[in-house]
Each structure stands twice: as C-alpha cells, then as structure tokens.
C-alpha cells in the first residue's frame, strides 16, 4: 500500500505563553476550535530536546473555514530561547506560515482595523497570487495569500494554515523531500533575483531563488476536505550566508518548530523515506490500531519525524483517535476506513462544538 498524504495537519509554534499566543491568533486568524490540549512530558523527542524528557503544555487549534492547525507549544520548567540573531528570510528552516484568505483587501483591512500594521501591502507574488506579510507580537512573520480552496464560510477574513515558506541552502537538493516525498510536484513559479513583494520583511531586499510549489493532485484521506490545497515556497539566499534558525536551540524553543502532515500507511512512508536517505529520527513505535496508539492526552496516533537536507523538522501523524468524537460517544476507527476516503462533511463540521469563546 502506498502512503497517503492527507494534507498539512498543523505547524508547531514554540511560545512563552500558550493562552496569550492562542488569544492573539484566535482574534486575528480565527483559530477558535480546540482539537486537543494537554500538559505532559515530551519523552520521545530526545534528539531535539537536549537528550532529556521535557515537560510541556500544548494546544492544537484550527479555523474551521479550512486549512491546518496551529500546535501552540510551551515548555514547563524551562525558559524557551529566542534566536541569538535577527532571523531573515532565506535563513534555514520554517521562516513563515502561510494563512489563506478569500479577499486580500478584506484580509489586509481586518488587520489594520484592529491596530496591526502589516509589513507589506497586498501585491502579487511571482506566481501572480496576491499576498502580504504580517509580524505577530511574538516576533514571528507570517504570510496571508488569496486562495479558492475552502471547507466552509463562517465570515472570517482568513482561514487556517495552508503552507509554509522554508529557507533552504539548495533548492534542487531540497526537492527530493518536498516534491518527491511530500508530493509538491507542481511548480507555480521559479525565479532568481530581487523581489518587490519581499521589501518590508527582514532581509527582503536581498537576492533569492524562490520556488513556489503546490500538489498537482488533490489530497485524499479523512480530513483532506478541511486541510484543502496547500503551498510550499522554498527560498534560497544567493547573496549572503544563511543562518540555521534553530541553531544552538531546542525543538520547542521560540518560533516555528515543525511542519506536520496528516498521513496514512506509516510503514510505506518509512520505506520511502529510507530509500530517499531521510530515515525517521523520531518514531513513536506503535502498531496501527487504537489499542497500540501513542497517547497524546485527548488524542492518539502514531507520529514520526524526519529532517530535510538543512535539518528542518517534518512530522508525520497517523491519527487513530479523535477527541471530539470520543467526547460525543461516537466510535470512529480511522484504521478501518478506506484511507483515501474523506470523512462526511457533517462529522468534520462537528468540530465546531469544540469552539473556544474566551481565553
């Protein structure tokens, strides 16, 4: 059986205060659905947590209009570190989350009206897609871009996580992971030079090679209608050395810590990763059934990590238990479903019952 990539499940963001961060993103991005929240010990991430289990508090929150979620991640008993340098676009790692919107002018106005001045004005990127950049109060830069891929309309100006901008040292080498393995096989643009649409973000006046990718085939699987179409933009700095964003820091420190994909058939994925030379660096080592699932508080599943050629962490999660359905007394065994078949829309819509009104 071949692997099935259902879409971007979430991007992790290391923070100093889960609720402060969540409140901001709930107001400005509409991530008001709590999928899970728990405080436990990260015991399996030892390669990236200094060889020690680390206490943490994490919450996964989504925008039900469509897109993946934010996994907001806070250390307990340890002060998370910020980068020791000013991160610039083209530095190695996840530089920016991509959030989608229906109308770029409306989305831009929604930030300005609430007192947030975006770093750039709405303008087309090299592929002709309108976008702009914003910095959150926690020094993270994200992008808002126009999209036609939506699950539902709740009247919010923005949707959820729909991609990422990732700094790489060599785009051609990185394509083995992002195109071959992850299925971003359609090039929307590939240009080298200076770019007006980057002026205003840190390092944006430099010279870059930029490649914007998407997947030529629609994603499949249980939650694919919610995740929707996504983009990965690879950026390679041409005229300066690039710093590794998480140099001398731990996973869970401040910033974007990983890019996570919802998948099925982990065994097949592992064989493919090994064949390409990107073995799992973390593996929760569970069988593909609910009794053997790794317990993540309210949720359960099998998770693994690989590194891209520059050490950027990519997570894969094969979900076994869904906390919302368990709370409602509905037993949904994802292992026994057709791995390519989407869930009925009414089931996905029931996630709306997990809406958080106040933080």
Helices and strands as residue ranges (DSSP letters): E 4-15, H 18-29, E 33-42, G 46-48, E 54-62, E 69-75, E 93-101, H 104-113, E 123-124, E 130-135, E 141-146, E 158-167, H 171-175, I 176-181, E 186-193, G 196-198, E 208-214, H 224-227, E 231-237, E 255-264, H 266-276, E 282-283, G 290-292, E 294-296, E 299-307, E 313-321, H 323-327, G 334-336, H 345-349, G 350-354
